[in-house]
Amino acid sequence: MPYQSPTFKKAANPVAFSARTWYNNNNKNPGKIAETSRGENMKHKPLPIGVEDFKRLVDNGYYFVDKTLMIKELLENKETVNLFTRPRRFGKTLNMSMLQRFFEATEKSNAYLFDSLKIAAYPEYMAYQGKYPVISVSLKSMKQASYTNAFYMYKNLIAKEYEKHKIILESNKILDSEKEVFQNIMEQRADQNVYLNSIRTLSDILAKYYKKTSSFSLTSTMYH
């Protein structure tokens, strides 16, 4: 029998979802997403397939679910360590990117990314925006066939993270010996054993420079 392509019944009322219209319905139905009766706006707002950078997502007008109240919850709970366990493709990396864009002290402010999102309704929490050094590392690239290749990728991603904070090399708050270690890691010239503590080293140096504890986010951990 010749192959016949399946037929699909056209939806009577296509629905489009936008984070801009996500609401809690007076806390009676938390997380409910407001529905747009017609789907024509889908032609103008793309779905963020494969997008893991929160800034890119907002700047380009992608559809997304507003999860910024997660920031409020984290600040209220005041936990030292938070672990988010979800299956693949559940948005863990995007959420970490959101936290980074919120807390990270940058030369150019990222506050505008949150202007029309839920967290903006809480000025006491918006006061934390752009005030902290943030270390963000994804181990996705470290899934390699050999230890040598995995370690090479680790050195590369750590070097990029150090380079992001290279402004501290101009500071007199940091010891020359610390600057030397920093420079060696950034240029991938450090001894292998130095990398065992490279994230802690960066965290300590950033804390000294900013006089604030740094925030560290790790995504795409590997399981055996």
N, C-alpha and C positions, 0 to 999 in steps of 0.2 A: 504494500500500500504506500503510495507516495506521501511524503511528509506534508502535513498541513500545519501551518503556523497557528498558534493558539490565538483565540479572540479574547479581547478584554472589554468588559462593560465599562463604559465611560461614567465616571463619577457624576452624580447629579449636581453636587455642590462642592467643587474643589476648594480645598482650604489651604491658606498660606499662614505660616507662623512667623512672627517677628519678635525678637527680644524686647523691642521697644514697646510692645503691647502686652508683655507678660505681667500678670498681676496676681495678688493674693486674695482678692474678693473679700476684703475685710477679715482676713485670716480664717474665713470659713472653708476655703478650698485652697490651701497653700500650694503654690507651684502650678496653678492652672494657667494655661496659655490662652490668651484671647484669640478668637478666631476671626479671620478676615473672610467675609462671605463669598468673595470671588477670588480666583487665583491669578488674576491678571498681573498683580504686582510681582509674581514670581518671575516674570519676564525681565524685571528690572533689578531684583535682588537675588544674587546667586547664592547657592548653598555652599558653605565653607568646606567642601570636600578636600581633605588633606591639609587644611590650613591650621597651623599650630601656634601662630603668633597672634596674640590678642590685639596688638596695635594694627597689624595688617587687616585683621578681621573687621575692626571698627572703621578704620580709614577707608576701606573699600566697600562698606555698606553691606556686608554679608548678613544673611539671616543667622541668628543665634539666640540661645536661651540666656537670659540675664541671670547669672549666678553670682552677682557681686555681693549679695547678702552673706555669702560665704566669708567675705572679709570681716564683716561685722561679727559673725559667729566666732571666728578665730580670735579676734581682738577681745571679745567678751570672755572666752574660755581661758585665755592666757596660758595655754599649754606650751611647754618647752618644745615638745616634738609632736607633730601631727602626721599620721600615716593614712594615706588615701588608697584603699585597695579596690580596684574595679577591673573588669575584664578589658581586653584591648578595645580600642575605638570608643571608649566611653568618655573621652574628653579630658583625661588626666593631664596630659601635657598642655592643653589649651588652658586649663584652670591654673596650672603653675605659671604659665605665661601671664595670665591675668593678675596673679598675685605679684609677680615680678614688676609688671608695668605699674601696679598701684604703689608698692612700697619703695621701689628703687629710686635713689637720688640720682638724677641725670642732669646734664647740662641744659637740655631743653625739656621743659615740663611735659608730663604725660597726663596732667589733670584733666584735660579736655576729653580724654577717652571715656571718662566716667560721668561727664556732665549730665547726661540724660538717663543714666542708669540708676538702679534702685539705691545703691550706696550713697548717691549724691543727696538723698533726703536726710542723711545723718551727718551734719557738719562736724560733730565730735569725732567721727571716724575718718572723715575726709581730711582732718588735720594731720593724719598719719601719712597722707599721700606724698610720695617723693622725698621721704625723710631718712631712708635707711640704705646702707650698702647691701646689695643682694648678690649672692653667688648662685648661679643657675647652671646645672649640669645635667645633660641627658646622655645616658649610656647606650643609646640605641645603636650608635655606630660601632660599639665594641663587640658586637656579635660577629666574631671572626673565626677562621678555621684554625688559627694557632695563637698561642700566647704571645708570640713576637708581634704578630699583626695587631692583636688586641691592645697590647701595651703601646704600640706605635699610635694607635687611634686615641688612646687615653692621653698620651703626652700632647697630642695635637689639640684635643678639646680643652685640656687644662691650660695650655699655652694661650688659647684664644680667650679664656676666661680671665687670665692674668692680664692680657693685653687690654681688655676692656677697662681695667682699673689702673692703667699705667700712669695716670696722673699723680699717683702717690710717690712716684720716683722723683718728683720735683719738690717734695715736701721735706722740711727739716724736722718733722715729727718722727720720721722713720730713720732708724740707725743705718749706717752705711753697710753693715754686714747683712741686714735684712734686705736692703735694696739689691745687694749682690745676689742673694738667693732668689729674690723676685725676678731679677733680670735673667738669671740662668734658666729658670723655669719657663719664663716667657719666650726665650729664644731656643728652648729645648736643648740646652747644653748641660743641664743638671745631671748628676749621677742618679742611677736608677733608684737607690734607696731614698733619695730626697722626695721622690714622688709619692712615697708611702704616706707622707704627712702633708702633701701639697695643699689640700683643701683646708686643713687646720691652719697651716702657715698663712694662707691668704686671709682666712677669717680673722686671725689674730692681728695681722697687719692692718686690715681694714678697720677693725675695732679701734686700734690705736689712732689711725688717721681721722676717722669720723667721730671718735669718742662715743660710739654707739655699737651695740652688738649687731653683727651682720646677720642677715637672713639667708638660709641655705635651702635650695630646693633641688631635689634629685628626682629625675623621671626616667622611665624606661629601664628599671632595674632588671637584672637577668636572673632567671631561676634555673636550677639544675635538677 
